[in-house]
Structures are given as C-alpha cells and as structure tokens.
Amino acid sequence: MAVRLNRSFSPADGCSLLNIKQEKARKLLRNLLQKNMLLSDGRGAERIRSYKLAQEVHVDSIHM
C-alpha cells in the first residue's frame, strides 16, 4: 500500500484500499510498526495518525 501511494498514509487509506474496517486496519498497521516495517510519520508516538514505509524495507522483501 505504501509503495503504491508513494506518500504517508493513514488507517483510513488502509480501510479503503483493503476494504476492511478501521479497527482491523489499525491492528495491521500497529503490527507492521512493531516489526519495524513502518514508521510513524508525525510528531506523536502515543496516537499515530499517519505512517510511512521504513527505509530499510525494500519492495523485494514485501513480494511486489
């Protein structure tokens, strides 16, 4: 998703792209954040509103 959008993205972007509910999107994004595949894109650490792809993640590693 992040590769396709080529910008920071929100849980709402995940909902519309993956056709899932917001709770599920937040859970998936949180999981990817814990695996260091995503980074918080903003000042907040407690309430993350947007994400970006970690620089260490390559398109090859996510099978695209």
Buried (B, 14 or more C-beta within 10 A) or exposed (E): BBEEEEEBBBBEBBBEEEEBEEEEBBEBBBEBBEEEBBBBBEEEEEEBEBBBBBEEBEEEEEEE
